[in-house]
Amino acid sequence: MAREYFTHKGVLFPCLDYSPEKLSYVENEFQVQDDDIFNITYPNSGTNWMLEILSLIHCDGDPGWVRSVLNWERAPWVENRRGLEAALKYPPPRLLSSHLPVQLFPKSLQRSKAKIIYTLRCPKDVLVSLYHFSKLLLLFQDPGSLDSFLEDFLSGNVPYGSWFDHITGWMGLKGNENFFSIIYEELQQDPWGSVRRICNFLGKELSGEQVATVVENASFQSMKGNKISNYSQQRDEFMDHQNGEFLGKGICGDWRNHLSEAQSQRFDTVYRERMQGLGMTFPWD
């Protein structure tokens, strides 16, 4: 089962811990609650960093929760079996995570006031991060060569489907009062301002001192050193701990150290083609 995929409504998912039945249940029957907060990303776009920030904001900056409760228990993934079970038992207000594209997300979102926080990252960095991550995570197939993985990524032949479809789908909600998008690069350049904007969106008032403790405890170094947040506790059936660490470098622009000029140009060609209708610009454009 490990490293095998199935297709659900045109999107690839890992066989381990996922099923078409559970995905259909999530889309059609899962009840989103008005006080839910969803941490949503395409894989390898800053998911766990945002989860750490949201966990700390939830506790007014107090790091006790992020040091004592595993991050996938603090914000369960609604689309996989274990996460869904946890989400259904979670007392409100719930902090939940998802990589689902918008068309597979619970339909009940449309009738709720639940808040969506969507984090985007430079897609070349996403590609490189996902490539290395696929060698660690036993849910994902071995990515093969970077050249072949680049083509899989560009065509959407990877778990959770196309990055381009994911971005255009979720950014279609931009302008809705319960939708907030933020860019990984912004989080890096201005963590203080970013945390304040997130608090503002959540209707949460934190003092300058509390914001400082959020920023400090959600820093890459803090997370890397926190065994509750760095996935070192993830079970061996899901992760090959011998092959590296879950948290990579946490930097922007690392793709330049991995992609050749030809690979970068190939990416740019498809990117321009796929993104021209979106009417948005990003720092990496």
C-alpha positions in Angstrom: 0.0 0.0 0.0 2.8 2.4 0.9 3.9 4.6 -2.1 0.9 3.6 -4.2 -1.6 6.2 -5.5 -5.2 6.2 -6.6 -7.1 8.9 -8.6 -10.1 10.6 -7.1 -12.0 13.0 -9.4 -8.9 13.5 -11.5 -6.6 14.2 -8.5 -3.9 11.8 -7.2 -3.8 10.7 -3.6 -1.7 8.3 -1.6 -3.3 4.9 -0.8 -1.8 4.8 2.7 -4.3 6.5 5.1 -6.5 7.9 2.2 -9.5 6.4 0.4 -12.1 7.6 -2.1 -14.9 6.9 0.4 -13.3 9.2 3.0 -12.6 11.9 0.4 -16.3 11.8 -0.7 -17.4 11.9 2.9 -15.3 15.0 3.5 -16.6 16.8 0.4 -20.3 16.0 0.9 -20.9 15.2 4.5 -18.3 16.8 6.7 -19.9 19.8 8.6 -17.7 22.9 8.7 -18.5 24.9 11.9 -18.6 28.7 12.0 -15.7 28.9 14.5 -13.4 26.6 12.5 -10.1 27.9 11.4 -8.6 26.1 8.4 -4.8 26.2 7.6 -4.8 25.5 3.8 -1.9 25.1 1.5 -0.6 23.2 -1.5 1.9 20.7 -0.1 5.4 22.1 0.9 4.2 25.7 0.9 4.7 26.6 4.6 1.9 24.5 6.1 3.7 23.6 9.3 5.1 27.1 9.8 1.6 28.5 9.5 0.2 25.8 11.8 2.8 26.8 14.4 1.9 30.5 14.1 -1.8 29.7 14.4 -1.3 27.4 17.4 0.7 30.2 19.2 -1.9 32.9 18.4 -4.6 30.5 19.7 -2.7 30.5 23.0 -1.9 34.2 23.1 1.8 33.5 22.4 2.2 30.9 25.2 4.4 28.1 23.8 3.1 25.4 26.2 0.7 23.9 23.6 3.2 23.7 20.7 5.7 22.1 23.1 3.3 19.4 24.4 0.8 18.4 21.7 2.0 17.0 18.3 1.2 19.4 15.5 -0.9 17.0 13.5 -3.0 16.6 16.7 -3.3 20.3 17.2 -4.6 20.8 13.6 -5.7 17.4 12.1 -5.8 16.9 8.3 -9.4 16.5 7.5 -8.8 14.4 4.3 -6.9 11.4 5.7 -8.3 8.7 7.9 -6.6 9.5 11.1 -7.0 13.2 10.7 -10.7 12.9 9.9 -11.3 10.8 13.0 -9.5 13.4 15.2 -11.4 16.3 13.5 -14.8 14.8 14.2 -13.9 14.4 17.9 -12.2 17.9 18.2 -14.1 20.2 20.6 -14.8 23.7 19.1 -13.2 26.0 18.3 -11.3 23.7 15.9 -8.0 24.4 14.2 -7.8 22.1 11.1 -5.4 21.6 8.2 -5.9 20.6 4.6 -4.1 20.4 1.2 -7.4 19.7 -0.7 -8.0 21.6 -3.9 -11.1 23.8 -3.5 -13.4 21.6 -5.6 -12.9 18.6 -3.2 -13.2 20.7 0.0 -16.3 20.3 2.2 -19.3 21.8 0.5 -20.6 23.0 3.9 -17.9 25.7 3.8 -20.2 27.7 1.5 -22.8 28.0 4.3 -20.4 28.8 7.2 -18.4 31.6 8.6 -15.3 29.4 9.1 -12.0 31.2 8.4 -9.6 30.1 5.7 -6.0 31.0 5.8 -4.3 30.1 2.6 -0.5 30.3 2.3 1.3 30.4 -1.1 5.0 29.9 -1.9 7.2 30.4 -4.9 6.3 27.3 -7.0 9.9 26.6 -7.9 10.7 26.4 -4.2 7.6 24.2 -3.8 8.8 21.9 -6.5 12.3 21.4 -5.1 11.0 21.0 -1.5 8.4 18.5 -2.7 11.0 16.6 -4.6 13.2 16.1 -1.5 10.2 15.5 0.7 8.9 12.7 -1.6 12.0 10.7 -0.7 11.3 11.0 3.0 7.5 10.6 3.2 6.5 7.0 2.6 3.0 8.1 1.5 4.6 9.4 -1.7 6.3 7.5 -4.6 10.0 7.9 -5.2 10.2 11.0 -7.3 12.8 9.6 -9.7 15.1 12.2 -11.4 14.5 15.9 -10.9 13.9 16.2 -14.6 11.0 13.6 -14.6 9.6 15.0 -11.4 9.6 18.5 -12.9 7.4 17.2 -15.7 5.1 15.4 -13.2 4.8 18.6 -11.2 4.0 20.8 -14.2 1.4 18.4 -15.5 -0.2 17.9 -12.0 0.7 14.2 -11.9 1.6 14.5 -8.2 -0.4 13.9 -5.0 -3.1 16.7 -4.5 -2.9 17.5 -8.2 -1.7 20.6 -10.1 -0.2 23.5 -8.2 -1.7 25.8 -10.8 -5.2 24.4 -10.4 -4.8 24.6 -6.6 -3.8 28.3 -6.6 -6.4 29.4 -9.1 -9.1 27.5 -7.3 -8.5 28.8 -3.8 -7.6 32.4 -4.9 -11.0 32.5 -6.5 -12.2 33.1 -3.0 -10.1 36.3 -2.6 -12.3 39.1 -1.6 -14.5 36.9 0.7 -14.4 38.2 4.2 -13.6 34.8 5.7 -10.7 34.2 3.3 -7.1 35.4 4.0 -4.1 34.7 1.8 -0.5 35.3 2.7 2.8 34.6 0.9 5.6 32.5 2.4 8.1 35.2 1.3 6.1 37.9 3.2 6.1 35.7 6.4 9.9 35.5 6.1 10.5 39.2 5.3 8.1 40.6 7.9 7.1 38.1 10.5 5.9 40.8 12.9 3.6 42.5 10.4 2.4 39.1 9.1 1.4 37.9 12.6 -0.4 41.1 13.2 -2.3 40.8 10.0 -3.3 37.2 10.8 -4.4 38.3 14.3 -6.5 41.0 12.7 -8.2 38.6 10.3 -8.9 36.2 13.2 -10.3 39.0 15.4 -7.6 38.2 18.0 -5.9 41.0 19.9 -2.4 40.4 21.0 0.0 42.7 22.8 3.4 43.6 21.3 5.0 41.2 23.8 2.6 38.4 22.8 3.3 38.9 19.1 7.0 38.8 19.9 6.6 35.4 21.6 4.6 34.1 18.6 7.3 35.2 16.2 10.1 33.8 18.4 8.5 30.4 19.0 7.4 30.0 15.3 10.9 30.8 14.0 12.5 28.1 11.9 15.2 27.4 14.5 12.6 27.0 17.3 10.5 24.6 15.2 13.5 22.6 14.1 14.6 22.2 17.7 11.1 21.3 19.0 10.5 17.5 18.7 6.7 18.1 19.0 6.8 20.3 15.8 9.6 18.9 13.7 8.0 15.5 12.8 10.8 13.5 14.4 7.9 11.8 16.3 6.1 10.7 13.1 5.7 6.9 12.9 8.1 4.9 10.7 5.3 3.6 8.5 4.8 7.2 7.3 8.3 8.5 7.2 11.8 7.4 6.4 13.7 9.1 9.3 17.0 7.7 8.0 16.7 9.6 4.8 16.8 13.2 6.3 14.8 15.6 8.3 11.2 16.8 7.7 12.1 20.5 8.1 14.5 21.4 5.3 16.2 24.8 5.1 13.2 27.1 5.4 14.6 29.6 3.0 13.4 31.4 -0.1 15.0 31.0 -3.5 16.7 27.6 -2.7 15.5 26.4 -6.2 18.4 28.3 -7.7 20.7 25.7 -6.1 18.9 22.8 -7.7 17.3 23.7 -11.0 19.4 24.0 -14.2 18.9 27.0 -16.5 17.0 24.7 -18.9 14.7 23.4 -16.2 14.0 26.9 -14.9 13.1 28.1 -18.4 10.9 25.0 -18.9 9.1 25.9 -15.7 8.7 29.6 -16.7 7.2 28.7 -20.0 4.4 26.5 -18.4 4.0 29.0 -15.6 3.3 32.0 -18.0 0.9 29.9 -20.0 -1.0 28.6 -16.9 -1.1 31.8 -14.9 -1.9 34.4 -17.5 -5.6 34.4 -16.8 -5.4 34.8 -13.0 -4.9 38.6 -13.1 -2.6 38.5 -10.0 1.1 39.1 -9.6 3.4 37.5 -7.0 6.8 38.4 -5.7 8.4 35.5 -7.7 6.9 36.6 -11.1 
